[in-house]
Amino acid sequence: MEASHLGDDLTSIVVSHQQLETRIREIAADIDRDYADIDKPLLMIGVLKGAVMVMADLARAISIPLHMDWMAVSSYGHGTKSSGVVRILKDLDIDIKDRHVLIVEDILDSGLTLSWLIRNLASRGPASVNVMTMMRKPDAIKVQVDARYIGFDIPNEFVVGFGLDYAEQYRHLRDVAILAPHVYQH
Ligand code: PRP
């Protein structure tokens, strides 16, 4: 979906689809280089649902052998993202022991999801665990997360698009854009 189809739902575009495409190609080249010598295919783990878009584009820009798997996680209860308590809704199908793992995320916000996920995956005996996130909000961070590949640092605004939703809407917007407050303030 194009931003122009959304009328006044958006206030401005933060990262355009052209910028996303260019940056994904750069990161794919870094990944090809960094993992050139591993003995098994790189295992990319996407975190549902937001990472679907970045996973699809990044994977297709990578040339080295890779496998893909998915996890779905959720914070307990209501507004408890800040609690850092995460529960697994869908676990991996693949055993990650001795595998080089790259977690793929759409956004690193407070850092609570990723810090939990890194610890969880590290406990399963992988050869390595690294993180690629398309967006990061430096001003929202509560827990430091070491992301090896970062697409863009963005302001601490309510953004949608390229996988990011508001009430499940706007994920298929091609750009990342700031949602107008009238959409979520009732
Ligand atoms: C988003 C995003 C990350 C998490 C980041 O997922 O995909 O997983 O929030 O936030 P944090 O750094 O504050 O933990 P969300 O829970 O909105 O689910 P979704 O991907 O299905 O939209």
Boltz pocket constraint, residues with backbone or C-beta under 6 A from the ligand:
constraints:
  - pocket:
      binder: B
      contacts: [[A, 47], [A, 48], [A, 49], [A, 50], [A, 51], [A, 73], [A, 74], [A, 81], [A, 105], [A, 106], [A, 107], [A, 108], [A, 109], [A, 110], [A, 111], [A, 112], [A, 113], [A, 114], [A, 163], [A, 164], [A, 165]]
      max_distance: 6.0
